[in-house]
């Protein structure tokens, strides 16, 4: 299982929980993994796609409406649109990672 590549990481807060914004490069939406330390956290509680497309910080972003993480295997899947079958296969995606 390949790990995602984190190209950009910005630390932040959402109330009393950390909300770190990251641009991650996914190579395969069904096999890529991400760990909490990769995105500056001790553990990940939730993931949210920002929905940003275009260019940011020198990286072209593809649209993702939502993202899921299997916490048992750390497998990250990003979806394009609202259809859960339309998983992104490649590209840079901007996500919020919530945790501690």
Biopython code that builds the backbone (N, CA, C, O; Angstrom):
import numpy as np
from Bio.PDB.StructureBuilder import StructureBuilder

atoms = [
    (1, "UNK", "N", (0.861, -1.167, 0.000)),
    (1, "UNK", "CA", (0.000, 0.000, 0.000)),
    (1, "UNK", "C", (0.905, 1.227, 0.000)),
    (1, "UNK", "O", (1.751, 1.384, 0.881)),
    (2, "UNK", "N", (0.724, 2.084, -0.982)),
    (2, "UNK", "CA", (1.545, 3.292, -1.100)),
    (2, "UNK", "C", (1.003, 4.395, -0.207)),
    (2, "UNK", "O", (-0.203, 4.511, 0.012)),
    (3, "UNK", "N", (1.909, 5.186, 0.293)),
    (3, "UNK", "CA", (1.510, 6.323, 1.120)),
    (3, "UNK", "C", (1.313, 7.549, 0.246)),
    (3, "UNK", "O", (2.005, 7.734, -0.756)),
    (4, "UNK", "N", (0.363, 8.382, 0.636)),
    (4, "UNK", "CA", (0.167, 9.637, -0.093)),
    (4, "UNK", "C", (1.391, 10.516, 0.134)),
    (4, "UNK", "O", (2.118, 10.352, 1.113)),
    (5, "UNK", "N", (1.602, 11.450, -0.785)),
    (5, "UNK", "CA", (2.661, 12.435, -0.638)),
    (5, "UNK", "C", (2.028, 13.737, -0.177)),
    (5, "UNK", "O", (1.105, 14.239, -0.818)),
    (6, "UNK", "N", (2.512, 14.288, 0.924)),
    (6, "UNK", "CA", (2.000, 15.550, 1.437)),
    (6, "UNK", "C", (2.870, 16.668, 0.875)),
    (6, "UNK", "O", (4.064, 16.739, 1.164)),
    (7, "UNK", "N", (2.255, 17.554, 0.057)),
    (7, "UNK", "CA", (2.996, 18.644, -0.574)),
    (7, "UNK", "C", (2.922, 19.942, 0.219)),
    (7, "UNK", "O", (3.817, 20.780, 0.111)),
    (8, "UNK", "N", (1.887, 20.119, 1.002)),
    (8, "UNK", "CA", (1.663, 21.380, 1.717)),
    (8, "UNK", "C", (0.936, 21.052, 3.006)),
    (8, "UNK", "O", (0.017, 20.233, 3.009)),
    (9, "UNK", "N", (1.334, 21.679, 4.099)),
    (9, "UNK", "CA", (0.663, 21.436, 5.375)),
    (9, "UNK", "C", (0.590, 22.744, 6.141)),
    (9, "UNK", "O", (1.604, 23.399, 6.378)),
    (10, "UNK", "N", (-0.627, 23.115, 6.524)),
    (10, "UNK", "CA", (-0.854, 24.322, 7.310)),
    (10, "UNK", "C", (-1.589, 23.926, 8.582)),
    (10, "UNK", "O", (-2.681, 23.359, 8.529)),
    (11, "UNK", "N", (-0.983, 24.230, 9.724)),
    (11, "UNK", "CA", (-1.577, 23.892, 11.007)),
    (11, "UNK", "C", (-2.630, 24.930, 11.383)),
    (11, "UNK", "O", (-2.439, 26.126, 11.167)),
    (12, "UNK", "N", (-3.733, 24.467, 11.944)),
    (12, "UNK", "CA", (-4.794, 25.373, 12.359)),
    (12, "UNK", "C", (-5.668, 24.741, 13.425)),
    (12, "UNK", "O", (-5.417, 23.631, 13.895)),
    (13, "UNK", "N", (-6.704, 25.485, 13.793)),
    (13, "UNK", "CA", (-7.619, 25.041, 14.847)),
    (13, "UNK", "C", (-9.063, 25.256, 14.407)),
    (13, "UNK", "O", (-9.363, 26.172, 13.641)),
    (14, "UNK", "N", (-9.944, 24.406, 14.900)),
    (14, "UNK", "CA", (-11.389, 24.555, 14.751)),
    (14, "UNK", "C", (-11.971, 24.369, 16.142)),
    (14, "UNK", "O", (-12.362, 23.266, 16.522)),
    (15, "UNK", "N", (-12.023, 25.445, 16.887)),
    (15, "UNK", "CA", (-12.431, 25.334, 18.285)),
    (15, "UNK", "C", (-11.316, 24.710, 19.090)),
    (15, "UNK", "O", (-10.185, 25.195, 19.061)),
    (16, "UNK", "N", (-11.618, 23.627, 19.821)),
    (16, "UNK", "CA", (-10.604, 22.986, 20.652)),
    (16, "UNK", "C", (-9.986, 21.757, 19.992)),
    (16, "UNK", "O", (-9.322, 20.963, 20.659)),
    (17, "UNK", "N", (-10.197, 21.596, 18.693)),
    (17, "UNK", "CA", (-9.632, 20.468, 17.959)),
    (17, "UNK", "C", (-8.745, 21.022, 16.844)),
    (17, "UNK", "O", (-9.023, 22.085, 16.288)),
    (18, "UNK", "N", (-7.684, 20.298, 16.526)),
    (18, "UNK", "CA", (-6.805, 20.728, 15.448)),
    (18, "UNK", "C", (-7.483, 20.511, 14.104)),
    (18, "UNK", "O", (-8.154, 19.501, 13.891)),
    (19, "UNK", "N", (-7.303, 21.465, 13.204)),
    (19, "UNK", "CA", (-7.771, 21.322, 11.822)),
    (19, "UNK", "C", (-6.605, 21.712, 10.928)),
    (19, "UNK", "O", (-6.365, 22.897, 10.694)),
    (20, "UNK", "N", (-5.886, 20.727, 10.433)),
    (20, "UNK", "CA", (-4.743, 20.967, 9.573)),
    (20, "UNK", "C", (-5.161, 20.821, 8.114)),
    (20, "UNK", "O", (-5.820, 19.856, 7.727)),
    (21, "UNK", "N", (-4.755, 21.809, 7.317)),
    (21, "UNK", "CA", (-5.072, 21.792, 5.885)),
    (21, "UNK", "C", (-3.858, 21.268, 5.135)),
    (21, "UNK", "O", (-2.735, 21.720, 5.359)),
    (22, "UNK", "N", (-4.089, 20.314, 4.248)),
    (22, "UNK", "CA", (-2.976, 19.699, 3.527)),
    (22, "UNK", "C", (-3.333, 19.485, 2.066)),
    (22, "UNK", "O", (-4.483, 19.216, 1.718)),
    (23, "UNK", "N", (-2.321, 19.610, 1.225)),
    (23, "UNK", "CA", (-2.442, 19.176, -0.168)),
    (23, "UNK", "C", (-1.736, 17.831, -0.240)),
    (23, "UNK", "O", (-0.536, 17.726, 0.012)),
    (24, "UNK", "N", (-2.498, 16.813, -0.588)),
    (24, "UNK", "CA", (-1.928, 15.472, -0.683)),
    (24, "UNK", "C", (-2.038, 14.978, -2.115)),
    (24, "UNK", "O", (-3.018, 15.243, -2.810)),
    (25, "UNK", "N", (-1.016, 14.258, -2.536)),
    (25, "UNK", "CA", (-1.004, 13.660, -3.869)),
    (25, "UNK", "C", (-1.398, 12.205, -3.739)),
    (25, "UNK", "O", (-0.746, 11.426, -3.043)),
    (26, "UNK", "N", (-2.476, 11.850, -4.421)),
    (26, "UNK", "CA", (-2.906, 10.459, -4.393)),
    (26, "UNK", "C", (-2.571, 9.809, -5.732)),
    (26, "UNK", "O", (-2.734, 10.415, -6.792)),
    (27, "UNK", "N", (-2.108, 8.584, -5.664)),
    (27, "UNK", "CA", (-1.756, 7.855, -6.875)),
    (27, "UNK", "C", (-2.826, 6.829, -7.213)),
    (27, "UNK", "O", (-3.046, 6.516, -8.383)),
    (28, "UNK", "N", (-3.489, 6.307, -6.192)),
    (28, "UNK", "CA", (-4.546, 5.327, -6.391)),
    (28, "UNK", "C", (-5.533, 5.467, -5.248)),
    (28, "UNK", "O", (-5.177, 5.251, -4.090)),
    (29, "UNK", "N", (-6.754, 5.823, -5.557)),
    (29, "UNK", "CA", (-7.737, 6.131, -4.517)),
    (29, "UNK", "C", (-8.116, 4.918, -3.676)),
    (29, "UNK", "O", (-8.679, 5.078, -2.594)),
    (30, "UNK", "N", (-7.824, 3.728, -4.142)),
    (30, "UNK", "CA", (-8.230, 2.547, -3.386)),
    (30, "UNK", "C", (-7.087, 1.906, -2.615)),
    (30, "UNK", "O", (-7.316, 0.960, -1.862)),
    (31, "UNK", "N", (-5.875, 2.390, -2.779)),
    (31, "UNK", "CA", (-4.757, 1.754, -2.087)),
    (31, "UNK", "C", (-3.871, 2.724, -1.330)),
    (31, "UNK", "O", (-3.009, 2.273, -0.575)),
    (32, "UNK", "N", (-4.030, 4.017, -1.485)),
    (32, "UNK", "CA", (-3.158, 4.972, -0.815)),
    (32, "UNK", "C", (-3.486, 5.083, 0.661)),
    (32, "UNK", "O", (-4.645, 4.988, 1.064)),
    (33, "UNK", "N", (-2.456, 5.283, 1.456)),
    (33, "UNK", "CA", (-2.654, 5.412, 2.894)),
    (33, "UNK", "C", (-2.089, 6.735, 3.375)),
    (33, "UNK", "O", (-1.169, 7.292, 2.776)),
    (34, "UNK", "N", (-2.651, 7.224, 4.460)),
    (34, "UNK", "CA", (-2.154, 8.432, 5.110)),
    (34, "UNK", "C", (-2.170, 8.187, 6.607)),
    (34, "UNK", "O", (-3.133, 7.639, 7.144)),
    (35, "UNK", "N", (-1.110, 8.592, 7.275)),
    (35, "UNK", "CA", (-1.043, 8.428, 8.718)),
    (35, "UNK", "C", (-1.137, 9.790, 9.388)),
    (35, "UNK", "O", (-0.854, 10.817, 8.771)),
    (36, "UNK", "N", (-1.533, 9.791, 10.639)),
    (36, "UNK", "CA", (-1.688, 11.041, 11.381)),
    (36, "UNK", "C", (-0.395, 11.858, 11.432)),
    (36, "UNK", "O", (-0.452, 13.073, 11.240)),
    (37, "UNK", "N", (0.762, 11.252, 11.681)),
    (37, "UNK", "CA", (1.985, 12.046, 11.711)),
    (37, "UNK", "C", (2.307, 12.740, 10.384)),
    (37, "UNK", "O", (2.931, 13.802, 10.380)),
    (38, "UNK", "N", (1.892, 12.157, 9.266)),
    (38, "UNK", "CA", (2.124, 12.789, 7.967)),
    (38, "UNK", "C", (1.445, 14.148, 7.872)),
    (38, "UNK", "O", (1.929, 15.038, 7.172)),
    (39, "UNK", "N", (0.325, 14.313, 8.572)),
    (39, "UNK", "CA", (-0.426, 15.564, 8.506)),
    (39, "UNK", "C", (-0.381, 16.315, 9.833)),
    (39, "UNK", "O", (-1.268, 17.115, 10.134)),
    (40, "UNK", "N", (0.661, 16.051, 10.624)),
    (40, "UNK", "CA", (0.909, 16.814, 11.838)),
    (40, "UNK", "C", (0.002, 16.532, 13.008)),
    (40, "UNK", "O", (-0.188, 17.402, 13.858)),
    (41, "UNK", "N", (-0.570, 15.333, 13.081)),
    (41, "UNK", "CA", (-1.483, 14.979, 14.162)),
    (41, "UNK", "C", (-1.015, 13.713, 14.871)),
    (41, "UNK", "O", (-0.200, 12.956, 14.343)),
    (42, "UNK", "N", (-1.542, 13.495, 16.077)),
    (42, "UNK", "CA", (-1.303, 12.238, 16.779)),
    (42, "UNK", "C", (-2.310, 11.190, 16.332)),
    (42, "UNK", "O", (-1.981, 10.008, 16.231)),
    (43, "UNK", "N", (-3.548, 11.629, 16.060)),
    (43, "UNK", "CA", (-4.553, 10.752, 15.467)),
    (43, "UNK", "C", (-5.548, 11.592, 14.693)),
    (43, "UNK", "O", (-5.762, 12.767, 14.991)),
    (44, "UNK", "N", (-6.149, 10.972, 13.701)),
    (44, "UNK", "CA", (-7.112, 11.638, 12.828)),
    (44, "UNK", "C", (-8.509, 11.267, 13.279)),
    (44, "UNK", "O", (-8.832, 10.087, 13.418)),
    (45, "UNK", "N", (-9.340, 12.277, 13.509)),
    (45, "UNK", "CA", (-10.724, 12.027, 13.905)),
    (45, "UNK", "C", (-11.680, 12.143, 12.726)),
    (45, "UNK", "O", (-12.682, 11.430, 12.672)),
    (46, "UNK", "N", (-11.383, 13.037, 11.776)),
    (46, "UNK", "CA", (-12.253, 13.228, 10.619)),
    (46, "UNK", "C", (-11.457, 13.866, 9.491)),
    (46, "UNK", "O", (-10.416, 14.484, 9.714)),
    (47, "UNK", "N", (-11.966, 13.705, 8.280)),
    (47, "UNK", "CA", (-11.375, 14.310, 7.087)),
    (47, "UNK", "C", (-12.490, 14.999, 6.322)),
    (47, "UNK", "O", (-13.606, 14.486, 6.233)),
    (48, "UNK", "N", (-12.178, 16.173, 5.767)),
    (48, "UNK", "CA", (-13.148, 16.905, 4.957)),
    (48, "UNK", "C", (-12.442, 17.460, 3.727)),
    (48, "UNK", "O", (-11.377, 18.067, 3.835)),
    (49, "UNK", "N", (-13.037, 17.251, 2.565)),
    (49, "UNK", "CA", (-12.492, 17.836, 1.343)),
    (49, "UNK", "C", (-12.860, 19.313, 1.285)),
    (49, "UNK", "O", (-13.997, 19.685, 1.575)),
    (50, "UNK", "N", (-11.891, 20.162, 0.909)),
    (50, "UNK", "CA", (-12.180, 21.594, 0.824)),
    (50, "UNK", "C", (-12.944, 21.935, -0.440)),
    (50, "UNK", "O", (-13.613, 22.967, -0.498)),
    (51, "UNK", "N", (-12.856, 21.085, -1.454)),
    (51, "UNK", "CA", (-13.547, 21.349, -2.719)),
    (51, "UNK", "C", (-12.800, 22.295, -3.638)),
    (51, "UNK", "O", (-13.294, 22.618, -4.719)),
    (52, "UNK", "N", (-11.616, 22.749, -3.234)),
    (52, "UNK", "CA", (-10.846, 23.688, -4.055)),
    (52, "UNK", "C", (-10.317, 22.995, -5.303)),
    (52, "UNK", "O", (-9.831, 21.866, -5.234)),
    (53, "UNK", "N", (-10.412, 23.663, -6.431)),
    (53, "UNK", "CA", (-9.817, 23.186, -7.679)),
    (53, "UNK", "C", (-8.960, 24.313, -8.239)),
    (53, "UNK", "O", (-9.083, 25.463, -7.819)),
    (54, "UNK", "N", (-8.101, 23.983, -9.179)),
    (54, "UNK", "CA", (-7.234, 24.985, -9.775)),
    (54, "UNK", "C", (-5.814, 24.820, -9.269)),
    (54, "UNK", "O", (-5.332, 23.700, -9.098)),
    (55, "UNK", "N", (-5.141, 25.948, -9.029)),
    (55, "UNK", "CA", (-3.743, 25.915, -8.622)),
    (55, "UNK", "C", (-3.580, 26.584, -7.266)),
    (55, "UNK", "O", (-4.173, 27.631, -7.005)),
    (56, "UNK", "N", (-2.774, 25.975, -6.407)),
    (56, "UNK", "CA", (-2.475, 26.552, -5.101)),
    (56, "UNK", "C", (-1.094, 26.086, -4.672)),
    (56, "UNK", "O", (-0.774, 24.900, -4.754)),
    (57, "UNK", "N", (-0.291, 27.013, -4.221)),
    (57, "UNK", "CA", (1.048, 26.703, -3.737)),
    (57, "UNK", "C", (1.856, 25.920, -4.770)),
    (57, "UNK", "O", (2.640, 25.039, -4.419)),
    (58, "UNK", "N", (1.659, 26.248, -6.040)),
    (58, "UNK", "CA", (2.407, 25.600, -7.108)),
    (58, "UNK", "C", (1.920, 24.221, -7.490)),
    (58, "UNK", "O", (2.594, 23.519, -8.244)),
    (59, "UNK", "N", (0.764, 23.812, -6.989)),
    (59, "UNK", "CA", (0.229, 22.489, -7.296)),
    (59, "UNK", "C", (-1.155, 22.622, -7.909)),
    (59, "UNK", "O", (-1.973, 23.414, -7.440)),
    (60, "UNK", "N", (-1.418, 21.859, -8.943)),
    (60, "UNK", "CA", (-2.739, 21.824, -9.557)),
    (60, "UNK", "C", (-3.625, 20.886, -8.760)),
    (60, "UNK", "O", (-3.273, 19.729, -8.528)),
    (61, "UNK", "N", (-4.784, 21.396, -8.339)),
    (61, "UNK", "CA", (-5.687, 20.613, -7.501)),
    (61, "UNK", "C", (-6.855, 20.090, -8.315)),
    (61, "UNK", "O", (-7.453, 20.830, -9.097)),
    (62, "UNK", "N", (-7.177, 18.833, -8.137)),
    (62, "UNK", "CA", (-8.373, 18.258, -8.745)),
    (62, "UNK", "C", (-9.490, 18.323, -7.720)),
    (62, "UNK", "O", (-9.240, 18.288, -6.515)),
    (63, "UNK", "N", (-10.701, 18.416, -8.191)),
    (63, "UNK", "CA", (-11.845, 18.556, -7.293)),
    (63, "UNK", "C", (-12.177, 17.267, -6.577)),
    (63, "UNK", "O", (-12.197, 16.193, -7.179)),
    (64, "UNK", "N", (-12.434, 17.380, -5.300)),
    (64, "UNK", "CA", (-12.922, 16.251, -4.515)),
    (64, "UNK", "C", (-14.027, 16.781, -3.629)),
    (64, "UNK", "O", (-13.827, 17.741, -2.885)),
    (65, "UNK", "N", (-15.188, 16.163, -3.704)),
    (65, "UNK", "CA", (-16.307, 16.631, -2.904)),
    (65, "UNK", "C", (-16.257, 16.077, -1.488)),
    (65, "UNK", "O", (-16.727, 16.725, -0.554)),
    (66, "UNK", "N", (-15.700, 14.902, -1.321)),
    (66, "UNK", "CA", (-15.556, 14.340, 0.022)),
    (66, "UNK", "C", (-14.468, 13.275, 0.049)),
    (66, "UNK", "O", (-14.041, 12.770, -0.990)),
    (67, "UNK", "N", (-14.040, 12.954, 1.230)),
    (67, "UNK", "CA", (-12.978, 11.971, 1.404)),
    (67, "UNK", "C", (-13.307, 11.095, 2.595)),
    (67, "UNK", "O", (-13.969, 11.525, 3.540)),
    (68, "UNK", "N", (-12.840, 9.872, 2.538)),
    (68, "UNK", "CA", (-13.039, 8.948, 3.649)),
    (68, "UNK", "C", (-11.707, 8.305, 4.009)),
    (68, "UNK", "O", (-10.811, 8.182, 3.174)),
    (69, "UNK", "N", (-11.598, 7.901, 5.258)),
    (69, "UNK", "CA", (-10.403, 7.212, 5.723)),
    (69, "UNK", "C", (-10.835, 5.986, 6.498)),
    (69, "UNK", "O", (-11.592, 6.089, 7.463)),
    (70, "UNK", "N", (-10.355, 4.824, 6.078)),
    (70, "UNK", "CA", (-10.560, 3.598, 6.834)),
    (70, "UNK", "C", (-9.535, 3.610, 7.958)),
    (70, "UNK", "O", (-8.345, 3.413, 7.714)),
    (71, "UNK", "N", (-9.987, 3.840, 9.189)),
    (71, "UNK", "CA", (-9.056, 4.016, 10.307)),
    (71, "UNK", "C", (-8.334, 2.731, 10.684)),
    (71, "UNK", "O", (-7.299, 2.783, 11.349)),
    (72, "UNK", "N", (-8.850, 1.592, 10.278)),
    (72, "UNK", "CA", (-8.170, 0.331, 10.570)),
    (72, "UNK", "C", (-6.932, 0.168, 9.710)),
    (72, "UNK", "O", (-5.890, -0.280, 10.189)),
    (73, "UNK", "N", (-7.045, 0.533, 8.431)),
    (73, "UNK", "CA", (-5.940, 0.330, 7.494)),
    (73, "UNK", "C", (-5.310, 1.628, 7.020)),
    (73, "UNK", "O", (-4.343, 1.591, 6.259)),
    (74, "UNK", "N", (-5.835, 2.788, 7.451)),
    (74, "UNK", "CA", (-5.347, 4.105, 7.030)),
    (74, "UNK", "C", (-5.477, 4.334, 5.526)),
    (74, "UNK", "O", (-4.732, 5.131, 4.956)),
    (75, "UNK", "N", (-6.416, 3.644, 4.881)),
    (75, "UNK", "CA", (-6.610, 3.833, 3.442)),
    (75, "UNK", "C", (-7.475, 5.063, 3.207)),
    (75, "UNK", "O", (-8.572, 5.180, 3.752)),
    (76, "UNK", "N", (-6.968, 5.973, 2.393)),
    (76, "UNK", "CA", (-7.651, 7.216, 2.062)),
    (76, "UNK", "C", (-8.298, 7.095, 0.690)),
    (76, "UNK", "O", (-7.651, 6.700, -0.280)),
    (77, "UNK", "N", (-9.586, 7.439, 0.616)),
    (77, "UNK", "CA", (-10.290, 7.470, -0.673)),
    (77, "UNK", "C", (-10.932, 8.837, -0.829)),
    (77, "UNK", "O", (-11.677, 9.278, 0.046)),
    (78, "UNK", "N", (-10.649, 9.510, -1.934)),
    (78, "UNK", "CA", (-11.242, 10.808, -2.239)),
    (78, "UNK", "C", (-12.215, 10.640, -3.387)),
    (78, "UNK", "O", (-11.919, 9.961, -4.370)),
    (79, "UNK", "N", (-13.391, 11.267, -3.260)),
    (79, "UNK", "CA", (-14.442, 11.113, -4.246)),
    (79, "UNK", "C", (-14.662, 12.386, -5.036)),
    (79, "UNK", "O", (-14.548, 13.494, -4.511)),
    (80, "UNK", "N", (-14.979, 12.209, -6.304)),
    (80, "UNK", "CA", (-15.277, 13.313, -7.213)),
    (80, "UNK", "C", (-16.788, 13.363, -7.393)),
    (80, "UNK", "O", (-17.388, 12.416, -7.903)),
    (81, "UNK", "N", (-17.401, 14.461, -6.978)),
    (81, "UNK", "CA", (-18.848, 14.553, -7.063)),
    (81, "UNK", "C", (-19.476, 13.869, -5.868)),
    (81, "UNK", "O", (-18.798, 13.601, -4.876)),
    (82, "UNK", "N", (-20.768, 13.583, -5.952)),
    (82, "UNK", "CA", (-21.451, 12.961, -4.823)),
    (82, "UNK", "C", (-21.604, 11.462, -4.995)),
    (82, "UNK", "O", (-22.089, 10.781, -4.091)),
    (83, "UNK", "N", (-21.201, 10.944, -6.132)),
    (83, "UNK", "CA", (-21.313, 9.517, -6.403)),
    (83, "UNK", "C", (-20.157, 8.787, -5.734)),
    (83, "UNK", "O", (-18.998, 9.003, -6.088)),
    (84, "UNK", "N", (-20.459, 7.934, -4.781)),
    (84, "UNK", "CA", (-19.414, 7.212, -4.055)),
    (84, "UNK", "C", (-18.631, 6.268, -4.961)),
    (84, "UNK", "O", (-17.554, 5.805, -4.583)),
    (85, "UNK", "N", (-19.151, 5.976, -6.142)),
    (85, "UNK", "CA", (-18.424, 5.106, -7.070)),
    (85, "UNK", "C", (-17.398, 5.861, -7.882)),
    (85, "UNK", "O", (-16.555, 5.245, -8.533)),
    (86, "UNK", "N", (-17.450, 7.196, -7.858)),
    (86, "UNK", "CA", (-16.554, 7.998, -8.684)),
    (86, "UNK", "C", (-15.330, 8.432, -7.884)),
    (86, "UNK", "O", (-15.099, 9.625, -7.688)),
    (87, "UNK", "N", (-14.562, 7.470, -7.431)),
    (87, "UNK", "CA", (-13.369, 7.783, -6.637)),
    (87, "UNK", "C", (-12.291, 8.363, -7.540)),
    (87, "UNK", "O", (-12.116, 7.927, -8.678)),
    (88, "UNK", "N", (-11.579, 9.343, -7.025)),
    (88, "UNK", "CA", (-10.457, 9.901, -7.764)),
    (88, "UNK", "C", (-9.353, 8.855, -7.844)),
    (88, "UNK", "O", (-9.109, 8.132, -6.879)),
    (89, "UNK", "N", (-8.692, 8.774, -8.982)),
    (89, "UNK", "CA", (-7.607, 7.806, -9.110)),
    (89, "UNK", "C", (-6.239, 8.465, -8.952)),
    (89, "UNK", "O", (-5.310, 7.840, -8.440)),
    (90, "UNK", "N", (-6.103, 9.718, -9.385)),
    (90, "UNK", "CA", (-4.816, 10.402, -9.261)),
    (90, "UNK", "C", (-5.041, 11.886, -9.058)),
    (90, "UNK", "O", (-6.128, 12.400, -9.320)),
    (91, "UNK", "N", (-4.023, 12.566, -8.596)),
    (91, "UNK", "CA", (-4.068, 14.014, -8.514)),
    (91, "UNK", "C", (-3.779, 14.541, -7.127)),
    (91, "UNK", "O", (-3.670, 13.788, -6.160)),
    (92, "UNK", "N", (-3.655, 15.866, -7.054)),
    (92, "UNK", "CA", (-3.452, 16.561, -5.789)),
    (92, "UNK", "C", (-4.796, 17.036, -5.278)),
    (92, "UNK", "O", (-5.566, 17.637, -6.027)),
    (93, "UNK", "N", (-5.087, 16.777, -4.022)),
    (93, "UNK", "CA", (-6.352, 17.138, -3.411)),
    (93, "UNK", "C", (-6.072, 17.903, -2.125)),
    (93, "UNK", "O", (-5.168, 17.555, -1.365)),
    (94, "UNK", "N", (-6.870, 18.962, -1.890)),
    (94, "UNK", "CA", (-6.740, 19.711, -0.648)),
    (94, "UNK", "C", (-7.778, 19.199, 0.350)),
    (94, "UNK", "O", (-8.968, 19.122, 0.045)),
    (95, "UNK", "N", (-7.307, 18.854, 1.541)),
    (95, "UNK", "CA", (-8.176, 18.265, 2.560)),
    (95, "UNK", "C", (-7.939, 18.930, 3.907)),
    (95, "UNK", "O", (-6.844, 19.415, 4.192)),
    (96, "UNK", "N", (-8.982, 18.945, 4.731)),
    (96, "UNK", "CA", (-8.853, 19.296, 6.139)),
    (96, "UNK", "C", (-8.755, 18.002, 6.929)),
    (96, "UNK", "O", (-9.564, 17.095, 6.735)),
    (97, "UNK", "N", (-7.781, 17.909, 7.809)),
    (97, "UNK", "CA", (-7.638, 16.771, 8.700)),
    (97, "UNK", "C", (-7.906, 17.264, 10.119)),
    (97, "UNK", "O", (-7.218, 18.159, 10.609)),
    (98, "UNK", "N", (-8.898, 16.684, 10.773)),
    (98, "UNK", "CA", (-9.265, 17.057, 12.135)),
    (98, "UNK", "C", (-8.730, 15.993, 13.097)),
    (98, "UNK", "O", (-8.795, 14.797, 12.810)),
    (99, "UNK", "N", (-8.210, 16.432, 14.221)),
    (99, "UNK", "CA", (-7.723, 15.469, 15.197)),
    (99, "UNK", "C", (-7.025, 16.141, 16.361)),
    (99, "UNK", "O", (-7.232, 17.320, 16.650)),
    (100, "UNK", "N", (-6.208, 15.369, 17.005)),
    (100, "UNK", "CA", (-5.463, 15.843, 18.184)),
    (100, "UNK", "C", (-3.979, 15.714, 17.936)),
    (100, "UNK", "O", (-3.176, 16.059, 18.803)),
]
sb = StructureBuilder()
sb.init_structure("model")
sb.init_model(0)
sb.init_chain("A")
sb.init_seg("    ")
for serial, (resi, resn, name, xyz) in enumerate(atoms, 1):
    if name == "N":
        sb.init_residue(resn, " ", resi, " ")
    sb.init_atom(name, np.array(xyz, "f"), 0.0, 1.0, " ", f" {name:<3s}", serial, name[0])
structure = sb.get_structure()
